[in-house]
Amino acid sequence: MAFIQVEHRQETTVLRLARPPANAFNLELSGEFEATVGELASHAPAGGVVLTGDGPSFSGGVDFKAVPEYTADQRARMIGHINAAITALYDLPTATVAAVNGHAIGGAFVAMLACDVRVAADVNAKLGLTEVLAGIPYPACPMEVVRAEIEPTLRRHLVLSGEIITPRVAHARGLIDELVAPAALLDRCVALARARAAARSYARVKHQLKHEAVTRMRAIIAAGSDPMLQRWL
């Protein structure tokens, strides 16, 4: 069973995190996510990319039922997959839109932040950067995205409090760009991806905007070492 479902809507690619019930990240899903986004980086869809979750959740983040049982090697591989996948998603040379259909916790919240546009269903979902409460630090590349995408005062609060917020609160704080009815979410995100990707210099301007953060992220991957490996669980 594929944990990343790929759908093509004309020139737009829709990726669904698909590991029920919560689409939580384990070693296998993380590996598929890296491979899928890496392939899109080499062959960017002309109509952009939409990232969403299968079912009622976007993703519950790291699977804390499975991961504590991993060996040191498995943890290292999973961190490597996460760093590579988030970097590739953040740097995709086309428009990316997060279609946040439900809960987005921890690493899933970071995946949302790594997209150029974030649209959420107007539902009573839980969103948050909860690593501080879960007892784990951040992988290095996701933390670079958090630093780049959230203004300092709000970033300090969210990261150090682990506060859970709703899509409406996230929208009011500028973390979500639009709220839409659940039934309209995917169509709206596909339309936004196509419209953004159609801009003639989109990829070049996006590269200018994100280049400094991406350079740091690629250096972390090249070094093959993440401080999280010494402090995870």
C-alpha positions in Angstrom: 0.0 0.0 0.0 1.3 3.4 -1.0 1.5 5.9 1.8 1.7 8.8 -0.6 -1.1 8.9 -3.2 -0.5 10.8 -6.4 -3.3 12.2 -8.5 -2.9 14.3 -11.6 -5.5 17.0 -12.3 -4.4 18.0 -15.7 -1.1 19.8 -15.1 -1.4 19.9 -11.3 -0.2 17.1 -9.1 -2.1 16.4 -5.9 -0.2 14.5 -3.2 -2.1 12.9 -0.4 -0.6 11.7 2.9 -2.4 8.4 3.2 -1.6 6.3 6.3 -4.9 6.0 8.3 -6.2 6.9 10.7 -4.1 10.0 11.2 -1.6 9.9 8.3 1.1 10.0 10.9 4.8 9.9 9.8 6.7 6.7 10.3 9.8 5.5 8.5 8.0 4.2 5.5 5.8 7.2 4.9 8.8 9.5 5.4 10.8 7.6 2.8 7.9 7.7 0.3 7.4 11.4 0.9 11.1 12.1 0.2 11.1 9.9 -2.9 7.9 11.4 -4.3 8.8 15.1 -3.7 12.3 14.5 -4.9 11.0 13.2 -8.2 8.7 16.3 -8.5 11.8 18.4 -7.9 13.3 16.9 -11.1 10.1 17.1 -13.1 8.1 20.0 -11.7 4.5 19.9 -12.8 3.5 22.9 -14.9 0.3 23.4 -12.9 1.9 23.2 -9.4 1.6 20.8 -6.5 -1.1 20.5 -3.9 -0.4 18.6 -0.6 -3.2 17.3 1.5 -4.2 14.4 3.7 -6.5 11.4 3.0 -9.6 11.3 5.1 -10.4 13.7 7.9 -6.8 14.6 8.9 -4.0 16.4 7.1 -1.5 14.5 9.4 -1.0 13.9 13.0 2.8 14.4 12.7 5.3 11.8 13.9 3.8 8.4 14.9 4.7 8.1 18.6 3.4 4.6 18.8 5.9 3.3 16.2 8.9 5.6 16.5 9.9 5.0 20.1 10.6 1.3 19.2 13.0 2.2 16.3 16.6 1.4 16.4 19.2 4.2 16.3 19.7 3.4 12.6 16.0 3.6 11.8 15.7 6.9 13.6 18.7 8.3 11.7 17.1 7.2 8.4 13.8 8.7 9.3 15.4 12.1 10.2 17.3 11.9 7.0 14.0 11.3 5.0 12.3 14.2 6.9 15.1 16.7 6.3 15.4 15.8 2.6 11.6 15.8 2.0 11.0 19.1 3.7 13.9 20.7 1.9 12.7 19.4 -1.5 9.1 20.6 -0.8 10.3 24.0 0.3 12.5 24.4 -2.8 10.2 22.9 -5.5 10.5 25.1 -8.6 6.8 25.5 -9.0 3.9 26.7 -6.9 3.0 24.5 -3.9 -0.3 24.8 -2.0 -1.2 23.0 1.3 -4.8 21.9 1.4 -5.2 21.5 5.2 -8.2 19.3 5.4 -8.0 18.6 9.2 -5.5 18.2 12.0 -1.9 19.2 11.3 0.4 18.6 14.2 4.2 18.8 14.6 5.9 17.8 11.4 2.7 18.1 9.5 2.4 21.7 10.5 6.0 22.2 9.2 5.0 20.5 5.9 2.1 23.0 5.7 4.6 25.9 6.3 6.9 24.6 3.6 4.2 25.2 1.0 3.9 28.6 -0.7 0.2 28.9 0.0 -1.8 27.5 2.9 -5.5 27.0 2.6 -7.5 25.3 5.4 -11.0 23.8 5.6 -13.1 25.8 8.0 -13.4 23.0 10.5 -12.6 22.5 14.2 -9.2 21.0 13.6 -6.1 21.0 15.8 -3.0 22.7 14.4 0.3 23.2 16.3 4.0 22.8 16.7 3.9 20.4 19.6 7.4 19.0 19.8 8.2 20.8 23.1 5.3 18.9 24.7 6.2 15.6 23.0 9.7 15.6 24.4 11.6 15.8 21.2 13.6 18.5 19.4 13.1 19.5 15.8 15.0 18.0 12.9 17.3 20.7 11.6 15.7 21.4 8.2 12.1 21.7 9.6 13.4 24.2 12.1 14.9 26.3 9.3 11.4 26.4 7.7 9.8 27.4 11.0 12.4 30.2 11.4 11.9 31.4 7.8 8.1 31.3 7.7 6.9 32.5 11.1 7.5 36.0 12.4 9.7 36.0 15.5 7.3 36.8 18.3 4.7 34.3 17.1 7.4 31.8 16.4 8.8 32.0 19.9 5.3 31.5 21.3 4.2 28.6 19.1 7.5 26.7 19.4 8.1 27.1 23.1 4.4 26.7 24.2 3.3 23.9 21.9 -0.1 25.7 21.8 -2.8 24.0 19.8 -4.8 26.4 17.6 -7.7 26.1 15.2 -7.7 27.0 11.5 -9.6 30.2 12.3 -6.9 31.3 14.8 -4.2 30.3 12.4 -5.8 32.4 9.7 -6.1 35.4 12.1 -2.4 35.1 12.9 -1.3 34.9 9.2 -0.3 31.2 9.2 -3.2 30.2 7.0 -3.9 32.3 3.9 -7.5 31.3 3.3 -10.3 29.4 5.0 -12.8 27.7 2.7 -15.7 25.2 3.1 -14.5 21.6 3.4 -16.2 20.6 0.1 -14.5 23.4 -1.8 -11.0 22.9 -0.4 -9.3 20.8 -3.0 -10.8 22.6 -6.0 -9.7 25.9 -4.6 -6.2 24.7 -3.9 -5.8 23.2 -7.4 -7.0 26.5 -8.9 -4.5 28.5 -6.8 -1.6 26.2 -7.7 -2.4 26.6 -11.4 -2.7 30.4 -11.1 0.5 30.8 -9.2 2.5 28.4 -11.4 1.4 30.2 -14.5 3.4 33.3 -13.6 6.3 33.4 -16.0 9.1 34.0 -13.4 7.5 32.1 -10.5 10.3 29.6 -10.0 13.1 32.2 -10.3 11.5 34.6 -7.9 10.7 31.8 -5.4 14.4 30.8 -5.6 15.4 34.4 -4.8 13.0 34.5 -1.8 14.0 31.1 -0.3 17.6 30.8 -1.4 19.3 31.6 1.9 17.2 29.1 4.0 17.5 26.4 1.3 21.3 26.8 1.2 21.4 26.2 5.0 19.1 23.2 4.6 21.1 21.6 1.9 24.3 22.1 3.9 22.7 20.2 6.8 21.8 17.3 4.5 25.2 17.2 3.0 26.8 17.1 6.4 24.7 14.0 7.2 24.4 14.9 10.9 21.5 16.3 12.8 21.6 17.3 16.5 18.3 15.6 16.9 20.1 12.2 16.7 21.8 12.8 20.0 18.6 13.9 21.8 15.6 12.1 20.3 13.6 10.3 23.0 
